[in-house]
């Protein structure tokens, strides 16, 4: 009698595990479909706003991985149960906290780089000045902004500095004020005026 009861309980447990396994497979498939949809939708939205191509690829990949991670969490809950999942989540949380503390400068520059790529306070080719460094913007990366100075030096400025410091964009407007120094000779004023007009037309 006891053996028969054990066999029944074992069969019931196996059937219950089989149901949970089927549910986990269905959740995994649904997660893949939702992640692909979210990534495609986000990519279309960012391209419509004319966001940077590199930023678009980065953000839609982050969205895809986030949905997949959420799906994996649900699948683990169905297969392992709540108790095992709680222990796994505690270990993952502690590891994530340690990693974030160790890489907080990198994360700060990353967030600032995403903001710069989204807001576009300056573009590639603009003449900017930050922390007393004047240069032309060569690239805007996720972690650094690369400037080329008038002397041919390459300066890599962390995006966190660009995000928090005062940045002067000398190419934001088409019109800029300049200074022209003129030395007047003994020529008649009319000729000097005409020569000035001719010189200004070439600028």
C-alpha positions as a printed Julia matrix, in Angstrom:
203×3 Matrix{Float64}:
  0.0     0.0     0.0
  2.79    2.38    0.93
  4.7     1.58   -2.28
  1.61    2.25   -4.35
  1.11    5.59   -2.6
  4.74    6.54   -3.26
  4.34    5.63   -6.93
  1.22    7.79   -7.15
  2.99   10.7    -5.47
  6.0    10.28   -7.75
  3.76   10.22  -10.82
  1.93   13.34   -9.59
  5.24   15.13   -8.95
  6.52   14.15  -12.39
  3.33   15.37  -14.01
  3.5    18.64  -12.08
  7.12   19.13  -13.12
  6.21   18.36  -16.73
  3.48   21.02  -16.63
  5.92   23.55  -15.19
  8.49   22.61  -17.85
  5.94   23.17  -20.63
  5.0    26.52  -19.06
  8.7    27.46  -18.9
  9.16   26.64  -22.6
  6.12   28.72  -23.52
  7.37   31.63  -21.41
 10.82   31.38  -23.06
  9.29   31.52  -26.54
  7.05   34.44  -25.56
 10.06   36.23  -24.08
 12.0    35.91  -27.33
  9.06   37.28  -29.33
  8.49   40.19  -26.93
 12.22   41.03  -26.78
 12.46   41.08  -30.58
  9.35   43.27  -30.82
 10.62   45.72  -28.19
 14.02   45.99  -29.86
 12.53   46.59  -33.32
 10.02   49.11  -31.96
 12.68   51.02  -30.03
 14.99   51.05  -33.05
 12.28   52.53  -35.27
 11.49   55.15  -32.63
 15.13   56.2   -32.22
 15.75   56.31  -35.97
 12.66   58.48  -36.34
 14.23   60.98  -33.91
 17.49   60.84  -35.91
 19.46   59.5   -32.97
 23.05   58.38  -33.4
 23.41   54.97  -35.06
 25.76   53.69  -32.37
 23.44   54.85  -29.62
 20.47   53.24  -31.38
 22.24   49.89  -31.53
 23.31   50.19  -27.89
 19.86   51.04  -26.52
 17.91   48.45  -28.49
 20.41   45.77  -27.41
 20.02   46.87  -23.78
 16.23   46.64  -24.12
 16.52   43.18  -25.69
 18.8    41.9   -22.91
 16.54   43.4   -20.21
 13.46   41.59  -21.55
 15.43   38.34  -21.89
 16.68   38.68  -18.29
 13.12   39.17  -17.04
 12.02   36.1   -18.99
 14.88   34.02  -17.58
 13.78   35.1   -14.09
 10.25   33.83  -14.73
 11.53   30.56  -16.24
 13.8    30.02  -13.24
 10.84   30.59  -10.94
  8.79   27.95  -12.78
 11.56   25.34  -12.79
 13.47   25.92   -9.56
 10.72   27.25   -7.34
 10.55   30.38   -5.21
 13.04   29.31   -2.53
 15.9    28.53   -4.92
 15.13   31.66   -6.91
 15.33   33.83   -3.78
 18.83   32.56   -3.01
 19.88   33.04   -6.62
 18.49   36.59   -6.66
 20.33   37.44   -3.43
 23.67   36.28   -4.88
 23.04   38.14   -8.14
 22.07   41.31   -6.25
 25.2    41.25   -4.1
 27.39   40.66   -7.15
 25.69   43.48   -9.05
 26.16   45.89   -6.15
 29.86   45.07   -5.86
 30.33   45.46   -9.6
 28.5    48.8    -9.7
 30.6    50.19   -6.84
 33.8    49.09   -8.56
 32.81   50.59  -11.91
 30.94   53.71  -10.78
 33.21   56.05  -12.79
 32.64   54.01  -15.94
 28.9    53.98  -15.33
 28.88   57.73  -14.74
 30.68   58.34  -18.03
 28.37   55.88  -19.77
 25.2    57.64  -18.59
 26.66   61.03  -19.55
 27.62   59.66  -22.98
 24.09   58.4   -23.59
 22.75   61.84  -22.65
 25.17   63.59  -25.02
 24.24   61.28  -27.88
 20.54   61.85  -27.22
 20.53   65.61  -26.6
 23.32   66.5   -29.04
 24.54   69.76  -27.46
 27.27   69.64  -30.11
 28.0    67.59  -33.21
 31.03   66.13  -34.92
 33.01   68.97  -36.5
 31.87   71.65  -34.04
 34.4    73.94  -32.41
 33.98   73.58  -28.64
 35.77   74.66  -25.5
 35.67   72.69  -22.24
 37.89   73.23  -19.19
 40.03   75.66  -21.18
 40.66   73.17  -23.99
 39.66   74.38  -27.46
 39.25   71.83  -30.21
 37.16   70.28  -32.94
 34.84   67.42  -32.0
 36.08   64.28  -33.78
 33.93   61.58  -32.19
 31.34   61.32  -29.42
 31.77   57.91  -27.85
 29.83   56.31  -25.03
 32.63   56.93  -22.51
 34.65   59.86  -23.9
 34.42   62.79  -26.29
 37.47   63.14  -28.56
 38.69   66.63  -29.48
 41.4    67.7   -31.92
 43.2    70.9   -30.99
 44.58   73.51  -33.39
 48.09   72.16  -32.76
 47.05   68.66  -33.87
 46.73   67.1   -30.42
 44.05   64.54  -29.65
 42.3    65.18  -26.32
 39.96   62.56  -24.84
 37.58   64.22  -22.38
 35.49   61.95  -20.1
 31.81   62.44  -20.78
 31.11   63.02  -17.09
 33.26   66.18  -17.3
 31.52   67.33  -20.48
 28.17   66.67  -18.8
 28.91   68.7   -15.64
 31.23   71.46  -16.93
 30.39   74.59  -18.9
 30.89   73.82  -22.61
 31.18   76.6   -25.21
 30.07   75.62  -28.7
 31.57   78.09  -31.16
 29.8    76.46  -34.12
 26.25   76.58  -32.77
 25.31   79.6   -34.9
 26.24   80.49  -38.44
 27.21   84.07  -37.54
 30.22   84.72  -35.35
 31.88   87.96  -34.31
 35.43   88.47  -35.5
 38.05   91.18  -35.26
 39.9    92.6   -38.26
 42.93   94.79  -37.7
 43.46   97.46  -40.36
 46.56   99.57  -40.83
 45.76  102.79  -42.72
 48.39  104.09  -45.14
 48.58  107.45  -46.86
 46.1   106.44  -49.58
 42.85  108.36  -50.1
 39.98  107.29  -47.87
 37.81  106.25  -50.82
 40.42  103.81  -52.05
 40.94  102.41  -48.56
 37.2   101.95  -48.14
 36.91  100.11  -51.44
 39.81   97.84  -50.56
 38.16   97.06  -47.21
 34.89   96.18  -48.94
 36.72   93.93  -51.39
 38.52   92.21  -48.54
 35.31   91.69  -46.51
 33.54   90.13  -49.48
 36.09   87.35  -49.51
 35.3    86.41  -45.87
